[in-house]
Amino acid sequence: MPIWGPIFHQIEADVDWGNVRLENLVKYLESIQPSRSSGAELYKQYCAVCHGDDLKGTGPAPAPYRAPPDLTTLARRHGGNFPDAYVSNVLRNGVVMPAHGPAQMPVWGTDSRMTDRSDGTQVAVRIANLTDYIKSLQTK
């Protein structure tokens, strides 16, 4: 792999545009990368294994876990209004742990902070994007 610094800085001797060229290259490379924070990608990475690709709870549920809920009916089950705050809270804090046995769903807010070294703002953006994605796929 070439050393890019000398290549960018030698093009024009009178004006050093190397830093500008490097910044533009980084911006371009970032722009063509898929967003790790999109709701669809986060769902596919973290949720589809249990809730299924269609959000209907069709993923495997090994014992002792119960079948995951159908996420496309959240609005219907909450009086026709999508429960944004409830979904965000579940994503951030998990579900109430039963007295005996494992929790039904992992705590993604903490997991994201620890494994990806994300700060609180990044976690909040991911949770908001995932919540919006689930909201966008509600049955009418």
N, C-alpha and C positions, 0 to 999 in steps of 0.2 A: 504494500500500500504506500502511495507517495506521501511525502511530508508536505502538507498543503500550504503551510505558512510561506515558505519561499516562493512557491508557485504564484500565490495571490499577490505577494508584495513586489515581485520583479517586473510586472507587466508595464507599469508606468513609473518611471524613475522620478519624475517631477512631483507627482501627487501619489500618495500612498492610499490606495483604495482597498487594500487588503482586508482590513477589518469590516468594511462595508460588504465586500464580496463574500466574506466568510459568514457574516450575519444573514445575508440573503440566501446563501446555500443552506444554512441551518433552518431558516424559516421555510424554505421550499421543502426540505426533507421532512420537517414536522407536518407540513400541510398535506403531504401525500400519505402519511401514516394514518391508519384507522384510529379513531378516537377511542381511547381506553375507557372513557367516561360515558359513552353513549349507552342509553338505557337498554337497547337491544343487545349490545355486546355484553353488558354486565349480566343481563338476564341469562343469556346463553352460557356464560362462564360460571355463574354461581347458582342459578335457580333451576335451569332446565333439567338438570339431572334428577330432581325430585318432582318438580311441577310439570315436566314435559315441555316439549317445544311449543305446544299450543296453549300453555298456561292452564290447562284443564285438570291438572293433578294426575296426569297419566304416567308419571315417572315411577320407577320402582320404589317400594316402601318396605325395606326389610324389617323383620321383627326386631325390636318391640315397637317400632314406629307405626303410627296410623297413616292411612293414605293422605297425602297432602291435599289441601283444598283447591277447588277450581278458582283460580284468580280472575277469570273473566266474568265472574258473577258477584264480585265484591260490591259494586254499586247497587245491584238489585237487592242483595242481602242487607244493605244499609239504607233502605227506604228510597232508592233511586239516586242517591248522592254518593259519589265516590269518596271513601273515607281517607283523604290524603294524610291527615295527621296520624291516624291509626296505622296505615301502611308504613309511613316513615318511621314511626315509633317501633314497629315490629322489625323493620330492617336495621334500625340502629341498636335496639336493645334485645331482640329476640322475643320469644313468647314466654309466658309465665311457666316456670319450671314446675312440673308436677311433684307432689310430695315424694313419690318413689319413681325411679326410672329416669331416663335421659330427657333433656329438653327436646321438643319436637323440631325446633329449627335453630340453626346456628346464629350467633350474633354477628352479623356482617359488618356492622360499624366498627367494632373492636377488631375483627379479623382484618379488615381493610387497613386499619391504622397500623397494625402490627406487621402484616406480611408485606404490604406494599410501601410501608413507611410513609403513608399518606398523613397529611396534617388534617386538622378538624375541618378546614374549609374544603379540602378535596373530598373528604368523606361526605360532607353535607351535599356537595355537588353530585357525587355518585348516587347518593340516596335519592335526591330530588329527580335525577334523570331516570333512575329505575322506577320510581313511583310514577312519573309521567308516562313511561313506557307501558306499565301495567294499566294505568288509567286509559291510555289510548286504545287498548284492546278489550275494553269492556263490551259485553253483549248489550244490544239495544233492547 
